[in-house]
């Protein structure tokens, strides 16, 4: 399974990705986009 940020779409190995549940689907988000996820993405 490819790990990539579902917000910015990057899949760089040196980045840190965190698993999260978005719209009932498990996805990964990079730490850079995490604040956006917390504050809400629309
Ligand atoms: Zn990202």
mmCIF file of the protein (N, C-alpha, C, O) and its ligand, coordinates in Angstrom:
data_MODEL
# 
_entry.id   MODEL 
# 
loop_
_entity.id 
_entity.type 
_entity.pdbx_number_of_molecules 
1 polymer     1 
2 non-polymer 1 
# 
_entity_poly.entity_id                      1 
_entity_poly.type                           'polypeptide(L)' 
_entity_poly.nstd_linkage                   no 
_entity_poly.nstd_monomer                   no 
_entity_poly.pdbx_seq_one_letter_code       
;(UNK)(UNK)(UNK)(UNK)(UNK)(UNK)(UNK)(UNK)(UNK)(UNK)(UNK)(UNK)(UNK)(UNK)(UNK)(UNK)
(UNK)(UNK)(UNK)(UNK)(UNK)(UNK)(UNK)(UNK)(UNK)(UNK)(UNK)(UNK)(UNK)(UNK)(UNK)(UNK)
(UNK)(UNK)(UNK)(UNK)(UNK)(UNK)(UNK)(UNK)(UNK)(UNK)
;
_entity_poly.pdbx_seq_one_letter_code_can   XXXXXXXXXXXXXXXXXXXXXXXXXXXXXXXXXXXXXXXXXX 
_entity_poly.pdbx_strand_id                 A 
# 
loop_
_entity_poly_seq.entity_id 
_entity_poly_seq.num 
_entity_poly_seq.mon_id 
_entity_poly_seq.hetero 
1 1  UNK n 
1 2  UNK n 
1 3  UNK n 
1 4  UNK n 
1 5  UNK n 
1 6  UNK n 
1 7  UNK n 
1 8  UNK n 
1 9  UNK n 
1 10 UNK n 
1 11 UNK n 
1 12 UNK n 
1 13 UNK n 
1 14 UNK n 
1 15 UNK n 
1 16 UNK n 
1 17 UNK n 
1 18 UNK n 
1 19 UNK n 
1 20 UNK n 
1 21 UNK n 
1 22 UNK n 
1 23 UNK n 
1 24 UNK n 
1 25 UNK n 
1 26 UNK n 
1 27 UNK n 
1 28 UNK n 
1 29 UNK n 
1 30 UNK n 
1 31 UNK n 
1 32 UNK n 
1 33 UNK n 
1 34 UNK n 
1 35 UNK n 
1 36 UNK n 
1 37 UNK n 
1 38 UNK n 
1 39 UNK n 
1 40 UNK n 
1 41 UNK n 
1 42 UNK n 
# 
loop_
_struct_asym.id 
_struct_asym.entity_id 
A 1 
B 2 
# 
loop_
_chem_comp.id 
_chem_comp.type 
_chem_comp.mon_nstd_flag 
UNK 'L-peptide linking' . 
ZN  non-polymer         . 
# 
_pdbx_entity_nonpoly.entity_id   2 
_pdbx_entity_nonpoly.name        ? 
_pdbx_entity_nonpoly.comp_id     ZN 
# 
_pdbx_nonpoly_scheme.asym_id         B 
_pdbx_nonpoly_scheme.entity_id       2 
_pdbx_nonpoly_scheme.mon_id          ZN 
_pdbx_nonpoly_scheme.ndb_seq_num     1 
_pdbx_nonpoly_scheme.pdb_seq_num     101 
_pdbx_nonpoly_scheme.auth_seq_num    101 
_pdbx_nonpoly_scheme.pdb_mon_id      ZN 
_pdbx_nonpoly_scheme.auth_mon_id     ZN 
_pdbx_nonpoly_scheme.pdb_strand_id   A 
_pdbx_nonpoly_scheme.pdb_ins_code    . 
# 
loop_
_atom_site.group_PDB 
_atom_site.id 
_atom_site.type_symbol 
_atom_site.label_atom_id 
_atom_site.label_alt_id 
_atom_site.label_comp_id 
_atom_site.label_asym_id 
_atom_site.label_entity_id 
_atom_site.label_seq_id 
_atom_site.pdbx_PDB_ins_code 
_atom_site.Cartn_x 
_atom_site.Cartn_y 
_atom_site.Cartn_z 
_atom_site.occupancy 
_atom_site.B_iso_or_equiv 
_atom_site.pdbx_formal_charge 
_atom_site.auth_seq_id 
_atom_site.auth_comp_id 
_atom_site.auth_asym_id 
_atom_site.auth_atom_id 
_atom_site.pdbx_PDB_model_num 
ATOM   1   N  N  . UNK A 1 1  ? 0.843   -1.203 0.000  1.00 0.00 ? 1   UNK A N  1 
ATOM   2   C  CA . UNK A 1 1  ? 0.000   0.000  0.000  1.00 0.00 ? 1   UNK A CA 1 
ATOM   3   C  C  . UNK A 1 1  ? 0.875   1.249  0.000  1.00 0.00 ? 1   UNK A C  1 
ATOM   4   O  O  . UNK A 1 1  ? 1.804   1.374  0.797  1.00 0.00 ? 1   UNK A O  1 
ATOM   5   N  N  . UNK A 1 2  ? 0.567   2.144  -0.886 1.00 0.00 ? 2   UNK A N  1 
ATOM   6   C  CA . UNK A 1 2  ? 1.332   3.385  -0.957 1.00 0.00 ? 2   UNK A CA 1 
ATOM   7   C  C  . UNK A 1 2  ? 0.872   4.350  0.128  1.00 0.00 ? 2   UNK A C  1 
ATOM   8   O  O  . UNK A 1 2  ? -0.320  4.594  0.314  1.00 0.00 ? 2   UNK A O  1 
ATOM   9   N  N  . UNK A 1 3  ? 1.848   4.882  0.825  1.00 0.00 ? 3   UNK A N  1 
ATOM   10  C  CA . UNK A 1 3  ? 1.518   5.880  1.839  1.00 0.00 ? 3   UNK A CA 1 
ATOM   11  C  C  . UNK A 1 3  ? 1.735   7.258  1.245  1.00 0.00 ? 3   UNK A C  1 
ATOM   12  O  O  . UNK A 1 3  ? 2.854   7.628  0.892  1.00 0.00 ? 3   UNK A O  1 
ATOM   13  N  N  . UNK A 1 4  ? 0.665   8.005  1.141  1.00 0.00 ? 4   UNK A N  1 
ATOM   14  C  CA . UNK A 1 4  ? 0.813   9.390  0.696  1.00 0.00 ? 4   UNK A CA 1 
ATOM   15  C  C  . UNK A 1 4  ? -0.253  10.255 1.340  1.00 0.00 ? 4   UNK A C  1 
ATOM   16  O  O  . UNK A 1 4  ? -1.334  9.798  1.713  1.00 0.00 ? 4   UNK A O  1 
ATOM   17  N  N  . UNK A 1 5  ? 0.099   11.520 1.450  1.00 0.00 ? 5   UNK A N  1 
ATOM   18  C  CA . UNK A 1 5  ? -0.806  12.468 2.084  1.00 0.00 ? 5   UNK A CA 1 
ATOM   19  C  C  . UNK A 1 5  ? -2.028  12.680 1.199  1.00 0.00 ? 5   UNK A C  1 
ATOM   20  O  O  . UNK A 1 5  ? -1.890  12.989 0.015  1.00 0.00 ? 5   UNK A O  1 
ATOM   21  N  N  . UNK A 1 6  ? -3.210  12.518 1.756  1.00 0.00 ? 6   UNK A N  1 
ATOM   22  C  CA . UNK A 1 6  ? -4.424  12.673 0.946  1.00 0.00 ? 6   UNK A CA 1 
ATOM   23  C  C  . UNK A 1 6  ? -4.797  14.138 0.733  1.00 0.00 ? 6   UNK A C  1 
ATOM   24  O  O  . UNK A 1 6  ? -5.713  14.445 -0.030 1.00 0.00 ? 6   UNK A O  1 
ATOM   25  N  N  . UNK A 1 7  ? -4.082  15.042 1.413  1.00 0.00 ? 7   UNK A N  1 
ATOM   26  C  CA . UNK A 1 7  ? -4.367  16.469 1.245  1.00 0.00 ? 7   UNK A CA 1 
ATOM   27  C  C  . UNK A 1 7  ? -3.476  17.069 0.164  1.00 0.00 ? 7   UNK A C  1 
ATOM   28  O  O  . UNK A 1 7  ? -3.969  17.641 -0.808 1.00 0.00 ? 7   UNK A O  1 
ATOM   29  N  N  . UNK A 1 8  ? -2.166  16.939 0.336  1.00 0.00 ? 8   UNK A N  1 
ATOM   30  C  CA . UNK A 1 8  ? -1.250  17.541 -0.636 1.00 0.00 ? 8   UNK A CA 1 
ATOM   31  C  C  . UNK A 1 8  ? -0.749  16.521 -1.659 1.00 0.00 ? 8   UNK A C  1 
ATOM   32  O  O  . UNK A 1 8  ? -0.181  16.892 -2.686 1.00 0.00 ? 8   UNK A O  1 
ATOM   33  N  N  . UNK A 1 9  ? -0.963  15.225 -1.372 1.00 0.00 ? 9   UNK A N  1 
ATOM   34  C  CA . UNK A 1 9  ? -0.652  14.196 -2.353 1.00 0.00 ? 9   UNK A CA 1 
ATOM   35  C  C  . UNK A 1 9  ? 0.802   13.787 -2.438 1.00 0.00 ? 9   UNK A C  1 
ATOM   36  O  O  . UNK A 1 9  ? 1.170   13.025 -3.333 1.00 0.00 ? 9   UNK A O  1 
ATOM   37  N  N  . UNK A 1 10 ? 1.646   14.272 -1.531 1.00 0.00 ? 10  UNK A N  1 
ATOM   38  C  CA . UNK A 1 10 ? 3.052   13.908 -1.583 1.00 0.00 ? 10  UNK A CA 1 
ATOM   39  C  C  . UNK A 1 10 ? 3.274   12.534 -0.959 1.00 0.00 ? 10  UNK A C  1 
ATOM   40  O  O  . UNK A 1 10 ? 2.546   12.123 -0.056 1.00 0.00 ? 10  UNK A O  1 
ATOM   41  N  N  . UNK A 1 11 ? 4.280   11.838 -1.450 1.00 0.00 ? 11  UNK A N  1 
ATOM   42  C  CA . UNK A 1 11 ? 4.605   10.518 -0.907 1.00 0.00 ? 11  UNK A CA 1 
ATOM   43  C  C  . UNK A 1 11 ? 6.112   10.400 -0.730 1.00 0.00 ? 11  UNK A C  1 
ATOM   44  O  O  . UNK A 1 11 ? 6.716   9.391  -1.096 1.00 0.00 ? 11  UNK A O  1 
ATOM   45  N  N  . UNK A 1 12 ? 6.702   11.426 -0.173 1.00 0.00 ? 12  UNK A N  1 
ATOM   46  C  CA . UNK A 1 12 ? 8.148   11.432 0.009  1.00 0.00 ? 12  UNK A CA 1 
ATOM   47  C  C  . UNK A 1 12 ? 8.533   10.598 1.225  1.00 0.00 ? 12  UNK A C  1 
ATOM   48  O  O  . UNK A 1 12 ? 7.903   10.677 2.279  1.00 0.00 ? 12  UNK A O  1 
ATOM   49  N  N  . UNK A 1 13 ? 9.568   9.807  1.054  1.00 0.00 ? 13  UNK A N  1 
ATOM   50  C  CA . UNK A 1 13 ? 9.962   8.893  2.124  1.00 0.00 ? 13  UNK A CA 1 
ATOM   51  C  C  . UNK A 1 13 ? 10.467  9.632  3.364  1.00 0.00 ? 13  UNK A C  1 
ATOM   52  O  O  . UNK A 1 13 ? 10.350  9.129  4.482  1.00 0.00 ? 13  UNK A O  1 
ATOM   53  N  N  . UNK A 1 14 ? 11.019  10.804 3.169  1.00 0.00 ? 14  UNK A N  1 
ATOM   54  C  CA . UNK A 1 14 ? 11.600  11.500 4.309  1.00 0.00 ? 14  UNK A CA 1 
ATOM   55  C  C  . UNK A 1 14 ? 10.563  12.244 5.150  1.00 0.00 ? 14  UNK A C  1 
ATOM   56  O  O  . UNK A 1 14 ? 10.867  12.742 6.234  1.00 0.00 ? 14  UNK A O  1 
ATOM   57  N  N  . UNK A 1 15 ? 9.342   12.309 4.635  1.00 0.00 ? 15  UNK A N  1 
ATOM   58  C  CA . UNK A 1 15 ? 8.294   12.970 5.398  1.00 0.00 ? 15  UNK A CA 1 
ATOM   59  C  C  . UNK A 1 15 ? 7.668   12.005 6.396  1.00 0.00 ? 15  UNK A C  1 
ATOM   60  O  O  . UNK A 1 15 ? 7.752   10.785 6.255  1.00 0.00 ? 15  UNK A O  1 
ATOM   61  N  N  . UNK A 1 16 ? 7.049   12.585 7.393  1.00 0.00 ? 16  UNK A N  1 
ATOM   62  C  CA . UNK A 1 16 ? 6.372   11.782 8.411  1.00 0.00 ? 16  UNK A CA 1 
ATOM   63  C  C  . UNK A 1 16 ? 4.876   11.810 8.118  1.00 0.00 ? 16  UNK A C  1 
ATOM   64  O  O  . UNK A 1 16 ? 4.276   12.872 7.948  1.00 0.00 ? 16  UNK A O  1 
ATOM   65  N  N  . UNK A 1 17 ? 4.293   10.617 8.063  1.00 0.00 ? 17  UNK A N  1 
ATOM   66  C  CA . UNK A 1 17 ? 2.866   10.517 7.789  1.00 0.00 ? 17  UNK A CA 1 
ATOM   67  C  C  . UNK A 1 17 ? 2.152   9.882  8.976  1.00 0.00 ? 17  UNK A C  1 
ATOM   68  O  O  . UNK A 1 17 ? 2.647   8.951  9.610  1.00 0.00 ? 17  UNK A O  1 
ATOM   69  N  N  . UNK A 1 18 ? 1.002   10.411 9.243  1.00 0.00 ? 18  UNK A N  1 
ATOM   70  C  CA . UNK A 1 18 ? 0.218   9.892  10.349 1.00 0.00 ? 18  UNK A CA 1 
ATOM   71  C  C  . UNK A 1 18 ? -1.087  9.311  9.815  1.00 0.00 ? 18  UNK A C  1 
ATOM   72  O  O  . UNK A 1 18 ? -1.735  9.920  8.964  1.00 0.00 ? 18  UNK A O  1 
ATOM   73  N  N  . UNK A 1 19 ? -1.474  8.138  10.309 1.00 0.00 ? 19  UNK A N  1 
ATOM   74  C  CA . UNK A 1 19 ? -2.763  7.583  9.908  1.00 0.00 ? 19  UNK A CA 1 
ATOM   75  C  C  . UNK A 1 19 ? -3.893  8.369  10.553 1.00 0.00 ? 19  UNK A C  1 
ATOM   76  O  O  . UNK A 1 19 ? -3.784  8.803  11.700 1.00 0.00 ? 19  UNK A O  1 
ATOM   77  N  N  . UNK A 1 20 ? -4.956  8.546  9.823  1.00 0.00 ? 20  UNK A N  1 
ATOM   78  C  CA . UNK A 1 20 ? -6.112  9.248  10.365 1.00 0.00 ? 20  UNK A CA 1 
ATOM   79  C  C  . UNK A 1 20 ? -7.360  8.708  9.691  1.00 0.00 ? 20  UNK A C  1 
ATOM   80  O  O  . UNK A 1 20 ? -7.290  8.078  8.636  1.00 0.00 ? 20  UNK A O  1 
ATOM   81  N  N  . UNK A 1 21 ? -8.489  8.960  10.305 1.00 0.00 ? 21  UNK A N  1 
ATOM   82  C  CA . UNK A 1 21 ? -9.759  8.549  9.719  1.00 0.00 ? 21  UNK A CA 1 
ATOM   83  C  C  . UNK A 1 21 ? -10.439 9.786  9.162  1.00 0.00 ? 21  UNK A C  1 
ATOM   84  O  O  . UNK A 1 21 ? -10.786 10.713 9.894  1.00 0.00 ? 21  UNK A O  1 
ATOM   85  N  N  . UNK A 1 22 ? -10.622 9.778  7.846  1.00 0.00 ? 22  UNK A N  1 
ATOM   86  C  CA . UNK A 1 22 ? -11.281 10.906 7.200  1.00 0.00 ? 22  UNK A CA 1 
ATOM   87  C  C  . UNK A 1 22 ? -12.462 10.379 6.406  1.00 0.00 ? 22  UNK A C  1 
ATOM   88  O  O  . UNK A 1 22 ? -12.291 9.574  5.490  1.00 0.00 ? 22  UNK A O  1 
ATOM   89  N  N  . UNK A 1 23 ? -13.658 10.829 6.752  1.00 0.00 ? 23  UNK A N  1 
ATOM   90  C  CA . UNK A 1 23 ? -14.891 10.366 6.107  1.00 0.00 ? 23  UNK A CA 1 
ATOM   91  C  C  . UNK A 1 23 ? -14.988 8.844  6.170  1.00 0.00 ? 23  UNK A C  1 
ATOM   92  O  O  . UNK A 1 23 ? -15.322 8.183  5.187  1.00 0.00 ? 23  UNK A O  1 
ATOM   93  N  N  . UNK A 1 24 ? -14.688 8.304  7.356  1.00 0.00 ? 24  UNK A N  1 
ATOM   94  C  CA . UNK A 1 24 ? -14.784 6.859  7.646  1.00 0.00 ? 24  UNK A CA 1 
ATOM   95  C  C  . UNK A 1 24 ? -13.781 6.009  6.870  1.00 0.00 ? 24  UNK A C  1 
ATOM   96  O  O  . UNK A 1 24 ? -13.906 4.785  6.838  1.00 0.00 ? 24  UNK A O  1 
ATOM   97  N  N  . UNK A 1 25 ? -12.790 6.639  6.246  1.00 0.00 ? 25  UNK A N  1 
ATOM   98  C  CA . UNK A 1 25 ? -11.773 5.898  5.516  1.00 0.00 ? 25  UNK A CA 1 
ATOM   99  C  C  . UNK A 1 25 ? -10.421 6.191  6.146  1.00 0.00 ? 25  UNK A C  1 
ATOM   100 O  O  . UNK A 1 25 ? -10.094 7.344  6.424  1.00 0.00 ? 25  UNK A O  1 
ATOM   101 N  N  . UNK A 1 26 ? -9.626  5.125  6.373  1.00 0.00 ? 26  UNK A N  1 
ATOM   102 C  CA . UNK A 1 26 ? -8.299  5.339  6.939  1.00 0.00 ? 26  UNK A CA 1 
ATOM   103 C  C  . UNK A 1 26 ? -7.374  5.880  5.867  1.00 0.00 ? 26  UNK A C  1 
ATOM   104 O  O  . UNK A 1 26 ? -7.201  5.270  4.812  1.00 0.00 ? 26  UNK A O  1 
ATOM   105 N  N  . UNK A 1 27 ? -6.786  7.019  6.144  1.00 0.00 ? 27  UNK A N  1 
ATOM   106 C  CA . UNK A 1 27 ? -5.886  7.664  5.202  1.00 0.00 ? 27  UNK A CA 1 
ATOM   107 C  C  . UNK A 1 27 ? -4.655  8.135  5.949  1.00 0.00 ? 27  UNK A C  1 
ATOM   108 O  O  . UNK A 1 27 ? -4.575  8.050  7.175  1.00 0.00 ? 27  UNK A O  1 
ATOM   109 N  N  . UNK A 1 28 ? -3.695  8.635  5.182  1.00 0.00 ? 28  UNK A N  1 
ATOM   110 C  CA . UNK A 1 28 ? -2.491  9.177  5.791  1.00 0.00 ? 28  UNK A CA 1 
ATOM   111 C  C  . UNK A 1 28 ? -2.399  10.661 5.493  1.00 0.00 ? 28  UNK A C  1 
ATOM   112 O  O  . UNK A 1 28 ? -2.776  11.136 4.422  1.00 0.00 ? 28  UNK A O  1 
ATOM   113 N  N  . UNK A 1 29 ? -1.888  11.369 6.473  1.00 0.00 ? 29  UNK A N  1 
ATOM   114 C  CA . UNK A 1 29 ? -1.696  12.800 6.296  1.00 0.00 ? 29  UNK A CA 1 
ATOM   115 C  C  . UNK A 1 29 ? -0.298  13.156 6.781  1.00 0.00 ? 29  UNK A C  1 
ATOM   116 O  O  . UNK A 1 29 ? 0.152   12.648 7.808  1.00 0.00 ? 29  UNK A O  1 
ATOM   117 N  N  . UNK A 1 30 ? 0.389   14.025 6.049  1.00 0.00 ? 30  UNK A N  1 
ATOM   118 C  CA . UNK A 1 30 ? 1.723   14.422 6.482  1.00 0.00 ? 30  UNK A CA 1 
ATOM   119 C  C  . UNK A 1 30 ? 1.614   15.464 7.590  1.00 0.00 ? 30  UNK A C  1 
ATOM   120 O  O  . UNK A 1 30 ? 0.584   16.121 7.735  1.00 0.00 ? 30  UNK A O  1 
ATOM   121 N  N  . UNK A 1 31 ? 2.664   15.606 8.355  1.00 0.00 ? 31  UNK A N  1 
ATOM   122 C  CA . UNK A 1 31 ? 2.619   16.506 9.506  1.00 0.00 ? 31  UNK A CA 1 
ATOM   123 C  C  . UNK A 1 31 ? 2.394   17.951 9.089  1.00 0.00 ? 31  UNK A C  1 
ATOM   124 O  O  . UNK A 1 31 ? 1.903   18.765 9.871  1.00 0.00 ? 31  UNK A O  1 
ATOM   125 N  N  . UNK A 1 32 ? 2.760   18.263 7.847  1.00 0.00 ? 32  UNK A N  1 
ATOM   126 C  CA . UNK A 1 32 ? 2.589   19.624 7.364  1.00 0.00 ? 32  UNK A CA 1 
ATOM   127 C  C  . UNK A 1 32 ? 1.102   19.956 7.158  1.00 0.00 ? 32  UNK A C  1 
ATOM   128 O  O  . UNK A 1 32 ? 0.671   21.091 7.361  1.00 0.00 ? 32  UNK A O  1 
ATOM   129 N  N  . UNK A 1 33 ? 0.344   18.951 6.756  1.00 0.00 ? 33  UNK A N  1 
ATOM   130 C  CA . UNK A 1 33 ? -1.078  19.168 6.502  1.00 0.00 ? 33  UNK A CA 1 
ATOM   131 C  C  . UNK A 1 33 ? -1.941  18.855 7.716  1.00 0.00 ? 33  UNK A C  1 
ATOM   132 O  O  . UNK A 1 33 ? -3.147  19.106 7.710  1.00 0.00 ? 33  UNK A O  1 
ATOM   133 N  N  . UNK A 1 34 ? -1.327  18.311 8.749  1.00 0.00 ? 34  UNK A N  1 
ATOM   134 C  CA . UNK A 1 34 ? -2.101  17.931 9.925  1.00 0.00 ? 34  UNK A CA 1 
ATOM   135 C  C  . UNK A 1 34 ? -2.895  19.098 10.532 1.00 0.00 ? 34  UNK A C  1 
ATOM   136 O  O  . UNK A 1 34 ? -4.059  18.912 10.887 1.00 0.00 ? 34  UNK A O  1 
ATOM   137 N  N  . UNK A 1 35 ? -2.307  20.286 10.661 1.00 0.00 ? 35  UNK A N  1 
ATOM   138 C  CA . UNK A 1 35 ? -3.081  21.422 11.190 1.00 0.00 ? 35  UNK A CA 1 
ATOM   139 C  C  . UNK A 1 35 ? -4.325  21.717 10.368 1.00 0.00 ? 35  UNK A C  1 
ATOM   140 O  O  . UNK A 1 35 ? -5.362  22.088 10.918 1.00 0.00 ? 35  UNK A O  1 
ATOM   141 N  N  . UNK A 1 36 ? -4.226  21.553 9.046  1.00 0.00 ? 36  UNK A N  1 
ATOM   142 C  CA . UNK A 1 36 ? -5.393  21.772 8.187  1.00 0.00 ? 36  UNK A CA 1 
ATOM   143 C  C  . UNK A 1 36 ? -6.478  20.767 8.497  1.00 0.00 ? 36  UNK A C  1 
ATOM   144 O  O  . UNK A 1 36 ? -7.665  21.093 8.508  1.00 0.00 ? 36  UNK A O  1 
ATOM   145 N  N  . UNK A 1 37 ? -6.053  19.529 8.751  1.00 0.00 ? 37  UNK A N  1 
ATOM   146 C  CA . UNK A 1 37 ? -7.011  18.479 9.055  1.00 0.00 ? 37  UNK A CA 1 
ATOM   147 C  C  . UNK A 1 37 ? -7.727  18.772 10.371 1.00 0.00 ? 37  UNK A C  1 
ATOM   148 O  O  . UNK A 1 37 ? -8.937  18.581 10.493 1.00 0.00 ? 37  UNK A O  1 
ATOM   149 N  N  . UNK A 1 38 ? -6.959  19.237 11.349 1.00 0.00 ? 38  UNK A N  1 
ATOM   150 C  CA . UNK A 1 38 ? -7.518  19.524 12.662 1.00 0.00 ? 38  UNK A CA 1 
ATOM   151 C  C  . UNK A 1 38 ? -8.499  20.697 12.590 1.00 0.00 ? 38  UNK A C  1 
ATOM   152 O  O  . UNK A 1 38 ? -9.546  20.695 13.238 1.00 0.00 ? 38  UNK A O  1 
ATOM   153 N  N  . UNK A 1 39 ? -8.130  21.696 11.786 1.00 0.00 ? 39  UNK A N  1 
ATOM   154 C  CA . UNK A 1 39 ? -8.986  22.873 11.674 1.00 0.00 ? 39  UNK A CA 1 
ATOM   155 C  C  . UNK A 1 39 ? -10.134 22.676 10.690 1.00 0.00 ? 39  UNK A C  1 
ATOM   156 O  O  . UNK A 1 39 ? -11.059 23.485 10.622 1.00 0.00 ? 39  UNK A O  1 
ATOM   157 N  N  . UNK A 1 40 ? -10.057 21.592 9.933  1.00 0.00 ? 40  UNK A N  1 
ATOM   158 C  CA . UNK A 1 40 ? -11.145 21.286 9.018  1.00 0.00 ? 40  UNK A CA 1 
ATOM   159 C  C  . UNK A 1 40 ? -10.790 21.578 7.570  1.00 0.00 ? 40  UNK A C  1 
ATOM   160 O  O  . UNK A 1 40 ? -10.369 22.682 7.224  1.00 0.00 ? 40  UNK A O  1 
ATOM   161 N  N  . UNK A 1 41 ? -10.968 20.573 6.738  1.00 0.00 ? 41  UNK A N  1 
ATOM   162 C  CA . UNK A 1 41 ? -10.709 20.736 5.307  1.00 0.00 ? 41  UNK A CA 1 
ATOM   163 C  C  . UNK A 1 41 ? -12.013 20.607 4.557  1.00 0.00 ? 41  UNK A C  1 
ATOM   164 O  O  . UNK A 1 41 ? -12.763 19.652 4.757  1.00 0.00 ? 41  UNK A O  1 
ATOM   165 N  N  . UNK A 1 42 ? -12.280 21.552 3.707  1.00 0.00 ? 42  UNK A N  1 
ATOM   166 C  CA . UNK A 1 42 ? -13.524 21.498 2.945  1.00 0.00 ? 42  UNK A CA 1 
ATOM   167 C  C  . UNK A 1 42 ? -13.261 21.713 1.467  1.00 0.00 ? 42  UNK A C  1 
ATOM   168 O  O  . UNK A 1 42 ? -14.195 21.701 0.665  1.00 0.00 ? 42  UNK A O  1 
HETATM 169 ZN ZN . ZN  B 2 .  ? 0.348   16.845 3.102  1.00 0.00 ? 101 ZN  A ZN 1 
# 
